[in-house]
Amino acid sequence: MEYIKSRRFTPTAIVIIVLVVLGIVALLLRLGCWEKPQVCGPLLPCLDSSYVFEDTVQRNEVLAGMLARMLMSKGLINKTHDALANAGFDFRMLKPGDLVTFTYHGLDLVGITYHKDLVTNYDVRFDSSGALGTRTTKPVDTVRTAISGVIKGSLWNSILGVGEQPWLVMNFAEILRYDVDFFTESSKEDSFQMLVDKLFVDTVFYKYGRIHAVHYKGRTVNTYGFFYCDPRGHWDYYNRKGQSLRKTVLRSPLQFSRITSHFGMRFHPIKKTRLMHYGVDYGAPLGTPVSAIADGIVTISRRYGGYGKLVEIRHNGVLKSRYGHLSRYGSGIRQGRRVHQGQVIGYIGSTGLSTGPHLYFEIWKNGTRVNPEKIIPPRARPVSKKYRKAFDRIKAECLENLRSEIADKLDS
């Protein structure tokens, strides 16, 4: 009598079989087949159903790599690439986290959508004739919104505390940076207001638009700013008198910092004796960008004694500024180079005679070091006289909107 020996699977074969089964199960789950047993059955593909699933661009991933990861053939990837290119898609704009949706009918891929943002989508549709790419945009609703609050801790936390986002904090501070140092002149219970366009897509907040007006009131300052663009296309922010908020010299080379040592006599922490401190120390984290306070020519960009890594800028025949203890220099900052107001000329460090990361900042006037906190720079040009009435109308409209916001808060 002949017996048939039963076949035994090796451990490797068992692992392979398990992985294949798990792969099939995962595919069926992704296709949503088990969610609709009345159509597909528990083990059959959804051959007559349409469904969409999402994926995101991974770090250092190009679109072709993502599509290959989704098991698309090389031919289909090339068709997708050409269709997107014809629709004006910029392949350099991909970034990690971007959303891409894939539309299937049964097992056939019938469409891909790249969601650039809430407004713009790039769609590719596949059919028997090939692939067609289109760019679609959704309508954007603009709502002019008044925002107000009081300082509790810092400007940053206070604006975020009323439900707004960092972009608004940075731009509010940028508009008023010539008149207000938010680290030395800001205190608890100061108030802020602004009038800003908010952009919405399908009632969902998209982004901020133009800031039309700002107001900051504190113990030492009460300043307004109004956006105005004249018929020639020149625009700026102006105070209530029509004077530009911009000045030819910035109040500070750092937007967010704090003064840790003022101009005048002090006890030197390294030399252990009382010496004249001819500048201002700004405390800020290592690597914080440092900006030129005005247009000028770089006259020093190297190590310079106790200053450590130093940048010196000559602004005109009267003023020059020095930035010491830098960790490194800004891009292209070399002796003889022209720089512009607000340009990054270096980064906070602790080189030279320094006990920790900070910026040592000096201003020289007519060859003598002066107190940077007492420099009062001239303003940029004001509203032209022939456009003053138009500016006054816009200013009055903005003030009324800001007053209405305060009244509404008091009534609520």
Phi, psi and omega in degrees: 000133185259130179255145176262120181287133178290143183272131178255138178273140176286158177305322179297318180295321179298317179299317181297316181298316180299316180297321178296316180297315179298322178297318179296317179298316180297320179296316180296322177295318179296321179286352177077017186295324185279351176277347182229063184297336181291339179261315191258329191083160187291340185234009183246144177298154179276077189290339182239025180241150175251143181204161183230137169227161189244155171211165181237153177292132181270167180299135179060028182253134173267165185298319180299323178294322179294317181295322177295322177297333178273015174068026175280145180288160180300321179297318181290325177297317179297320178296319179297316180300313181295319181295318179293320179298319179294336179271003178086019182290133177261106185291346179281349186272359178297141176215154181304136179097348177301140185268134174230131178248144181241127180253127181241149165237110189065234177263003183265130174283120183248348180192152175228137176232125174260121183266098180295316177195191181296337185267316192248130173236148171244120184248140172236126179243134182254137172210190185296337182271352179133221182231136180237126180254139178221154176248125180239145178231144177264151178294145180246127177262131180254126180237118177283123190235134174265133182233138179211161179181183178238155182286127175227092181098292180207162177301317182303304183294328184289319179288320175296329181292340176263016172094012181262181188244163185305325180306320183291322178298311183299317183284326174300313180294324180296318181297322186259008188295339179281336184252336185229127170263105189289358177255337180250338185245002180259136180215168182302137178077004165299156182241152177225149175218154172203156177239115189223147173279131172249133182256132182235146174234117183053044179069004178261131180300131182256301179190174177273150174252225182287137168272117185270330182205150176223154177211131176228127181232125178219191181293328184247356185212145174214093190231144177244157172218134181231131177282133175213133176242120183279170183300341178276353180096000178279127181231158179190176171254133186234154175278187185294338179270001182084010177275142180296140174285339179284142175240162181289346178225132177290151177292329185210146176281355179234135183283319179233106182199185175216144179282124180256343177206128184266172176292134178133185180292141178201166175276119182285124186291341181257315181280350175057042177207160179282125181222160175286130176259108190272010180216202179232135175263130176249122177275130180198159182296153176306131178091359178296133181295143178245131185253148173292135184281346180196166175299150177174190180243132177289122179254337175221134174209076184190177173293139187214080177057225182293345177292340188069221176286119188236143168240127174243136181234128173268120186267324177196196180287354184247313189252145165215155182231151178232142182230108187248167179069023183294150175276325177200170183262157176290165182299125176076008182278100179222159181304133179094348181279143175274137178236161182244155179305130179088351180290139178288120182250352178179186184223144182307135178212202181214038180278159181077207179280087185216142179261356181177169183301123174190171176250129171261120188238127179236149168234131176252134178232119183053041175083004181237138178286132183235166181289114180300333183285347182249006176286126178247097185282155176290154180275161171290177188294145181279181173298134178299143183304323183288347178250007186297319180297319178296318177298316181298324178295315179295319179300315181297321179295318179295317179298322179294319178296320178292319178296321179297323178298315179296317180298318179297322180292323180291327180283335185278000000 
